[in-house]
Amino acid sequence: MKKLRNTFFVFALSISMAFSQTVPDFTMVDTHGNTHQLYEDYLDKDKTVVLEFFWVNCGICQNLAPHFQELYVDWGEGQNDVEFFGVTIMAGDNDSDVQGYDNQFGITYPSISADGGAGDVFAPFDDGDFGFHEGTPAVAVISPDGTVQYDIFGGVPSSVIPLVEQQIIDSGARHPSEITNVIEAETFNELIISPNPVRDIAYLSFNLNEPADIDIQVINILGQPVIQPFSGNRYPGYHQIEINAERLHPGTYFIRITVNDTIQTLRFAKYRQP
């Protein structure tokens, strides 16, 4: 029995080591003729790469596509810490087929067809180098160090999209709101939300350097206001505003605070109830 346990441990360890290896470099050409090299163009520049594996006539892929596009837009459309690619798994999906798919579902992130080397990109994932391929749509999230998270399959947006976003966060990528919207404002500073993630109640803290008109809104991932915790005038000094998140659905949100003519945005998450 002891020998059997040891054998099982070695077998499990070998599987774990096999699935924790780094992704091999590859070069691909998107449907518009642009060449992309994984390491030189992205990973070596500290970018996370998200690969969505699909095929043109896959119904559940089509169902997921618009939601994946929304996630791409929310993460900066390739201009910040993350780049997205659609990669067909079908040898018969050529550039024209994939362009038609992208046009039909409003996809603007780069897509790779069989003509552009999609088969070579998909091969290590199909071979089981990073986990067991369970079908499409499937998502691989590649961190800048080359390690891969590859365990999201299926086309139910309400479950797939939050998982993909969490893996993007786990890769070390910063959301665009943490990069471009946080500016040194003369009117106010020390902007913090705590706790984050939030279960029920969070507090937005900030310091005002002069009297100011303030508007605070909670925005969902589609850019729609869902809560307005405060709107009015405040005096100089330290302030704390309560954010009641009890009625929010689990997921990602943003707090947009407007102080006179200055706007800052903070990103936060609502816990999923156990």
Summary of the structure (lengths in Angstrom):
residues: 274
radius of gyration: 21.9
end to end distance: 37.2
largest distance: 74.3
contacts: 822
relative contact order: 0.13
helix: 30%
strand: 34%
